[in-house]
Amino acid sequence: MGCFSLAWAMQLCIYIVIVVAIWSIIKLLLPYVTQFLPAIVVQIIQIVLWAIIAIICIYIIFGLIACLLSAGGGLGHFPTR
């Protein structure tokens, strides 16, 4: 799958929808979990979830930068004089 192709964009959109859906489900279930766990455990769970979301965002951003700088068109293909 080439960089910035239609299939690549479709796969990226699917990943974004999956991450947002999982995040929404977890945020929906979190108040029910707080009834059974101490507050510190809930805060740890929230920190871990934010770290996972941040790692996914960093992965996507660096994937975009790699495509831009390689054969996907962009900065690597500017004409030189």
C-alpha positions as CSV (number, residue, x, y, z in Angstrom):
1,M,0.0,0.0,0.0
2,G,1.6,3.2,-1.2
3,C,1.9,6.4,0.9
4,F,-1.0,8.8,0.6
5,S,-2.9,6.5,-1.7
6,L,-6.6,6.0,-1.4
7,A,-6.3,2.6,0.3
8,W,-3.8,4.1,2.8
9,A,-6.2,7.0,3.6
10,M,-9.1,4.5,4.0
11,Q,-7.0,2.4,6.4
12,L,-6.0,5.5,8.4
13,C,-9.6,6.5,8.7
14,I,-10.6,3.1,9.9
15,Y,-7.9,3.1,12.6
16,I,-9.0,6.5,13.8
17,V,-12.7,5.4,14.1
18,I,-11.6,2.2,16.0
19,V,-9.5,4.2,18.4
20,V,-12.3,6.8,19.0
21,A,-14.9,4.0,19.5
22,I,-12.7,2.1,22.0
23,W,-11.9,5.3,23.8
24,S,-15.6,6.2,24.1
25,I,-16.6,2.8,25.4
26,I,-13.9,2.9,28.0
27,K,-14.9,6.4,29.1
28,L,-18.5,5.2,29.3
29,L,-17.6,2.2,31.5
30,L,-15.2,4.1,33.7
31,P,-17.8,5.5,36.2
32,Y,-19.1,2.0,36.8
33,V,-15.5,0.8,37.5
34,T,-14.9,3.6,40.0
35,Q,-17.5,2.1,42.3
36,F,-15.4,-1.0,42.9
37,L,-11.9,0.3,42.7
38,P,-10.0,2.9,44.8
39,A,-9.6,6.4,43.2
40,I,-5.8,5.9,42.7
41,V,-6.4,2.8,40.5
42,V,-8.9,4.7,38.4
43,Q,-6.4,7.6,37.9
44,I,-3.7,5.1,36.9
45,I,-6.1,3.6,34.4
46,Q,-6.8,7.0,32.9
47,I,-3.1,7.9,32.7
48,V,-2.4,4.6,30.9
49,L,-5.3,5.2,28.4
50,W,-4.0,8.7,27.6
51,A,-0.5,7.3,27.1
52,I,-1.9,4.7,24.6
53,I,-3.8,7.4,22.7
54,A,-0.6,9.6,22.7
55,I,1.5,6.7,21.3
56,I,-1.0,6.0,18.6
57,C,-1.0,9.7,17.6
58,I,2.8,9.7,17.5
59,Y,2.8,6.6,15.4
60,I,0.4,8.2,12.9
61,I,2.3,11.5,12.8
62,F,5.7,9.8,12.2
63,G,4.1,7.6,9.5
64,L,2.8,10.7,7.8
65,I,6.2,12.3,8.0
66,A,7.9,9.2,6.6
67,C,5.5,9.1,3.7
68,L,6.0,12.8,3.0
69,L,9.8,12.5,3.0
70,S,10.1,9.2,1.0
71,A,8.5,8.0,-2.1
72,G,5.0,9.3,-1.3
73,G,5.6,12.6,-3.0
74,G,6.4,15.8,-1.2
75,L,9.7,17.2,0.0
76,G,11.8,14.5,-1.5
77,H,10.6,15.2,-5.1
78,F,11.1,19.0,-5.3
79,P,13.1,19.9,-8.4
80,T,16.7,21.0,-7.8
81,R,18.4,23.7,-9.8
